[in-house]
Amino acid sequence: MNSRISEAIERHNKGYNCAQAVACTYCDLAGFDEDCVFCMTEGFGAGMGGMEATCGALSGAVTLAGLKNSGGMDCSPRTKGGTYKISKEMTKRFREACGALSCRELKGVDTGCPLHSCEECIKDAARIVEDLLFSETE
C-alpha cells in the first residue's frame, strides 16, 4: 500500500478533527463509508472531553482497529480479544512515539510545554495504522 499519511494531514488542514483525519483516510480499506466514519469520530476530536483525555488521532486509529477487525455483533465474542490486542499495541506505540496519550498532556495545557503537535500526532497514528492494520493491503 502506498502511504496515505499526507492524505490524513490534508484532511486535517481542511477542517477534519484529528480522529476524523486518521479514520477517514483509511476507512475505505476496512469497507466503510467516509461520511459515516466522519460522523462516528466527530466526538473524538480535541481529545475526548475538550483536551481532557485520549488524543483524537489515537482514537481514530483505534476506531479503525475495530472497523477492520470486528466480525460484528454475531462474532463479537470471537473478535473483540483480537481487536483489544491491536488497540493495546497501537496505544503502546503511540505513547512511545508521542510521549503521552492525552491531548491535554500532548499540547502542554498544564505545563506550557507541548510534547507533540496535532500534525505530528496524526502522522504517528497514521504510521501505526499502516503498519498494524494495512501493511499487506495493495
C-alpha positions in Angstrom: 0.0 0.0 0.0 1.2 3.5 -0.8 1.3 5.6 2.3 -1.6 7.8 3.0 -0.1 9.9 5.7 -0.1 13.1 3.6 -3.8 12.5 2.9 -4.5 12.4 6.6 -2.7 15.7 7.0 -4.6 17.2 4.1 -7.9 16.2 5.7 -6.9 17.8 9.0 -5.9 21.0 7.1 -9.4 21.0 5.5 -11.0 21.1 9.0 -11.4 17.4 9.9 -10.5 16.8 13.6 -7.6 14.6 14.4 -9.7 11.5 14.8 -11.6 12.1 11.6 -8.3 12.8 9.7 -6.9 9.4 10.6 -10.1 7.3 10.5 -11.5 8.8 7.3 -8.2 8.4 5.4 -8.3 4.6 5.8 -11.9 3.7 6.3 -12.4 2.5 2.7 -9.7 -0.2 3.3 -11.9 -1.5 6.1 -15.1 -1.3 3.9 -16.7 1.7 5.5 -18.1 4.9 4.0 -16.2 8.1 4.8 -19.3 10.1 5.6 -20.4 7.6 8.2 -16.9 7.4 9.8 -16.7 11.2 9.8 -19.8 11.4 11.9 -18.8 8.4 14.1 -15.5 10.1 15.0 -16.6 13.7 15.4 -16.8 13.5 19.2 -13.2 12.3 19.5 -11.6 15.5 18.3 -9.7 17.8 20.6 -9.1 14.8 22.9 -12.3 13.4 24.4 -13.8 16.0 26.7 -12.2 19.0 25.1 -8.5 18.2 25.5 -9.1 16.2 28.7 -8.5 12.7 27.5 -7.2 10.5 24.7 -5.7 12.1 21.7 -8.1 12.2 18.7 -5.5 10.8 16.3 -5.1 7.7 18.5 -8.9 7.4 18.9 -9.2 7.4 15.1 -6.6 4.7 14.8 -8.3 2.5 17.5 -11.7 3.1 15.7 -10.1 1.7 12.5 -8.9 -1.4 14.5 -12.5 -2.2 15.3 -13.8 -1.4 11.9 -11.2 -3.7 10.3 -11.0 -6.5 12.8 -14.5 -6.9 14.3 -16.8 -9.5 12.9 -19.9 -7.6 14.0 -22.4 -8.4 16.7 -22.7 -12.0 15.9 -18.9 -12.5 16.1 -18.0 -10.2 18.9 -17.0 -12.8 21.4 -14.6 -14.2 18.9 -13.1 -11.0 17.5 -13.0 -8.5 20.4 -10.0 -10.0 22.0 -8.0 -9.6 18.8 -9.2 -6.0 18.5 -8.2 -5.3 22.1 -4.8 -6.7 21.4 -4.3 -4.5 18.3 -5.6 -1.5 20.2 -3.2 -2.1 23.1 -0.3 -2.3 20.6 -1.4 0.9 18.9 -1.6 2.7 22.3 1.9 1.4 23.3 3.4 2.6 20.0 1.7 5.9 20.1 2.9 6.6 23.7 6.4 5.7 22.7 6.3 8.0 19.6 4.5 10.9 21.2 5.4 10.8 24.9 1.8 10.8 26.1 -1.8 9.6 25.3 -3.9 12.6 26.4 -4.5 15.6 24.3 -4.0 17.8 27.4 -0.5 16.4 28.0 0.5 16.4 24.3 -0.5 20.0 24.0 1.2 21.0 27.3 -2.0 22.6 28.6 -0.8 22.5 32.2 2.9 22.8 31.7 3.1 25.3 28.8 5.5 22.9 27.1 3.8 20.9 24.2 5.1 17.4 23.6 3.7 16.9 20.1 1.7 18.9 17.6 -1.6 17.7 16.2 0.1 17.2 12.8 2.8 15.0 14.4 0.2 13.0 16.3 -1.7 12.4 13.1 1.4 11.3 11.3 2.4 8.9 14.1 -1.1 7.5 14.4 -1.3 7.0 10.6 2.1 5.2 10.5 0.8 2.9 13.3 -2.4 2.3 11.3 -0.4 1.5 8.2 1.9 -0.8 10.0 -0.5 -2.7 12.1 -3.7 -2.8 10.0 -2.9 -2.3 6.4 0.7 -3.2 5.7 -0.4 -6.0 3.4 -3.0 -4.0 1.6 -2.3 -3.3 -2.1 
